[in-house]
Amino acid sequence: MSRETNPRPETPLPKDHRELVLKVIPMPADTNGNGDIFGGWVMAQVDLAGAVLPARYVRGRMATVAVNQFIFKQPVRVGDILSFFSHVTRVGNTSITVQVEVFAERFSAQGQYVKVTEASLTYVAIDREGRPRPIPKDGLTIPGLSG
Ligand SMILES: CC(C)(COP(=O)(O)OP(=O)(O)OC[C@H]1O[C@@H](n2cnc3c(N)ncnc32)[C@H](O)[C@@H]1OP(=O)(O)O)[C@@H](O)C(=O)NCCC(=O)NCCS
């Protein structure tokens, strides 16, 4: 089978409250020994993308406290166009949890999307001393999040 062949059906892109928070194309320097993209590179991009929505609500410093789940569903390859979609799944007292989904447009099949990764991460609002602080709740409404 050719490396360019997509062995799984195309995935429809999200059309609901999930927001496009990052697009990036991995480069040859980001590969592992197999020639695919290094998982740690993908994790770093997901951490950056995941921080976008929490940053909107935290209004100040924050830190990643947990990667609750991380699934590599399909390999990522040099030249894929990666689209990162995110939505908030929980707002606590000091923390916000998001779900991040990553879709690839293969180098030779732009316009067709394959889900390659999904993850859940939690970010904590911190003060100047690095201690957890409450998330401002005044006027806080988050699309798609009930309660
Ligand atoms: C983030 C940090 C300040 C939190 O301090 P802490 O003493 O664990 O704080 P708390 O126990 O009060 O928890 C704070 C929030 O994080 C959540 N939390 C803590 N550990 C968690 C875990 N393992 N999974 C999910 N959420 C977690 C708590 O539920 C709480 O959220 P809530 O207030 O919304 O209920 C501290 O753990 C820290 O500095 N970690 C390093 C962060 C960092 O450097 N990140 C980059 C990694 S390279």
The ligand as an SDF file (V2000), in Angstrom:
LIG
                    3D

 48 50  0  0  0  0  0  0  0  0999 V2000
   -0.9330   23.5840   38.4290 C   0  0  0  0  0  0  0  0  0  0  0  0
   -0.5610   23.6230   39.9350 C   0  0  0  0  0  0  0  0  0  0  0  0
   -0.3130   25.0730   40.3510 C   0  0  0  0  0  0  0  0  0  0  0  0
   -1.7830   23.0940   40.6820 C   0  0  0  0  0  0  0  0  0  0  0  0
   -1.3980   23.0300   42.0280 O   0  0  0  0  0  0  0  0  0  0  0  0
   -2.1330   21.9830   42.9950 P   0  0  0  0  0  0  0  0  0  0  0  0
   -1.5930   22.1610   44.3460 O   0  0  0  0  0  0  0  0  0  0  0  0
   -2.1370   20.6460   42.3640 O   0  0  0  0  0  0  0  0  0  0  0  0
   -3.6100   22.5750   42.9830 O   0  0  0  0  0  0  0  0  0  0  0  0
   -4.9500   21.9190   43.4490 P   0  0  0  0  0  0  0  0  0  0  0  0
   -4.7910   20.5510   44.0340 O   0  0  0  0  0  0  0  0  0  0  0  0
   -5.6200   22.9820   44.2810 O   0  0  0  0  0  0  0  0  0  0  0  0
   -5.7430   21.7600   42.0730 O   0  0  0  0  0  0  0  0  0  0  0  0
   -6.0050   22.8940   41.2830 C   0  0  0  0  0  0  0  0  0  0  0  0
   -6.9520   22.4880   40.1900 C   0  0  0  0  0  0  0  0  0  0  0  0
   -6.3010   21.5440   39.3590 O   0  0  0  0  0  0  0  0  0  0  0  0
   -7.0900   20.3670   39.2730 C   0  0  0  0  0  0  0  0  0  0  0  0
   -6.1800   19.2360   39.2050 N   0  0  0  0  0  0  0  0  0  0  0  0
   -5.1390   18.9820   40.0230 C   0  0  0  0  0  0  0  0  0  0  0  0
   -4.5570   17.8300   39.6640 N   0  0  0  0  0  0  0  0  0  0  0  0
   -5.2510   17.3620   38.6000 C   0  0  0  0  0  0  0  0  0  0  0  0
   -5.1430   16.2080   37.7940 C   0  0  0  0  0  0  0  0  0  0  0  0
   -4.2090   15.2800   38.0030 N   0  0  0  0  0  0  0  0  0  0  0  0
   -6.0260   16.0390   36.7990 N   0  0  0  0  0  0  0  0  0  0  0  0
   -6.9970   16.9620   36.5600 C   0  0  0  0  0  0  0  0  0  0  0  0
   -7.1610   18.0810   37.3020 N   0  0  0  0  0  0  0  0  0  0  0  0
   -6.2860   18.2630   38.3100 C   0  0  0  0  0  0  0  0  0  0  0  0
   -7.9160   20.3330   40.5280 C   0  0  0  0  0  0  0  0  0  0  0  0
   -9.0840   19.5430   40.3620 O   0  0  0  0  0  0  0  0  0  0  0  0
   -8.2180   21.8020   40.7190 C   0  0  0  0  0  0  0  0  0  0  0  0
   -9.2580   22.1970   39.8440 O   0  0  0  0  0  0  0  0  0  0  0  0
  -10.6250   22.9080   40.3850 P   0  0  0  0  0  0  0  0  0  0  0  0
  -10.2090   24.0190   41.3220 O   0  0  0  0  0  0  0  0  0  0  0  0
  -11.2600   23.4640   39.1510 O   0  0  0  0  0  0  0  0  0  0  0  0
  -11.4270   21.8560   41.0420 O   0  0  0  0  0  0  0  0  0  0  0  0
    0.6890   22.7470   40.2510 C   0  0  0  0  0  0  0  0  0  0  0  0
    0.3120   21.3760   40.1740 O   0  0  0  0  0  0  0  0  0  0  0  0
    1.8210   23.0250   39.3040 C   0  0  0  0  0  0  0  0  0  0  0  0
    2.4590   24.0630   39.3790 O   0  0  0  0  0  0  0  0  0  0  0  0
    2.0770   22.0770   38.3910 N   0  0  0  0  0  0  0  0  0  0  0  0
    3.0930   22.2830   37.3550 C   0  0  0  0  0  0  0  0  0  0  0  0
    2.4400   22.9640   36.1270 C   0  0  0  0  0  0  0  0  0  0  0  0
    3.4040   23.0020   34.9790 C   0  0  0  0  0  0  0  0  0  0  0  0
    4.5630   23.3160   35.1390 O   0  0  0  0  0  0  0  0  0  0  0  0
    2.8750   22.6580   33.7830 N   0  0  0  0  0  0  0  0  0  0  0  0
    3.6890   22.5550   32.6180 C   0  0  0  0  0  0  0  0  0  0  0  0
    4.2640   21.1910   32.5490 C   0  0  0  0  0  0  0  0  0  0  0  0
    5.7070   21.1580   31.5510 S   0  0  0  0  0  0  0  0  0  0  0  0
  1  2  1  0
  2  3  1  0
  2  4  1  0
  2 36  1  0
  4  5  1  0
  5  6  1  0
  6  7  2  0
  6  8  1  0
  6  9  1  0
  9 10  1  0
 10 11  2  0
 10 12  1  0
 10 13  1  0
 13 14  1  0
 14 15  1  0
 15 16  1  0
 15 30  1  0
 16 17  1  0
 17 18  1  0
 17 28  1  0
 18 19  1  0
 18 27  1  0
 19 20  2  0
 20 21  1  0
 21 22  1  0
 21 27  2  0
 22 23  1  0
 22 24  2  0
 24 25  1  0
 25 26  2  0
 26 27  1  0
 28 29  1  0
 28 30  1  0
 30 31  1  0
 31 32  1  0
 32 33  2  0
 32 34  1  0
 32 35  1  0
 36 37  1  0
 36 38  1  0
 38 39  2  0
 38 40  1  0
 40 41  1  0
 41 42  1  0
 42 43  1  0
 43 44  2  0
 43 45  1  0
 45 46  1  0
 46 47  1  0
 47 48  1  0
M  END
$$$$
